[in-house]
Amino acid sequence: MDNLQAYINFEIVAFCLLFGKIIKDSTPIKNNLIPIILGVVGILFCIGLKQELSFQVIITGLVSGWMSTGVHSVVKGVSDVRE
C-alpha cells in the first residue's frame, strides 16, 4: 500500500471526481466510459501540474484519475446504506 500512495495526487483525485460528476450529469456518455475518460484526464492534468512527461507522471495521473471513480463508488455506497 505504501508503494501505491507514492502515485496518488489528491489534487488530481479531487479534480477528476468533480469532472466525472459533471460528465455524468450533463452528457449522454455511458457510465462505463467515465473511468477511461478520467484516467486520460488525470494523465493530462498531472502532465500539466508537473510540466514534464515521464513514466511516473503518467502512472500518477492514471492512478489518481481512477482513484476518483473508487472514491465516488465508496461515497455512493455509504449514502445508499444510510437511506
TAMO-V919829 format. One record per helix or strand of 3 or more residues. SS is the DSSP state (alpha for helix, beta for strand). FROM is the first residue (numbers start at 1). TO is the last residue. If there is no record, write none. Layout:
BEGIN
ss=[SS/SS]
from=[FROM/FROM]
to=[TO/TO]
END
This chain:
BEGIN
ss=[alpha/alpha/alpha/alpha]
from=[2/10/31/55]
to=[5/26/50/82]
END
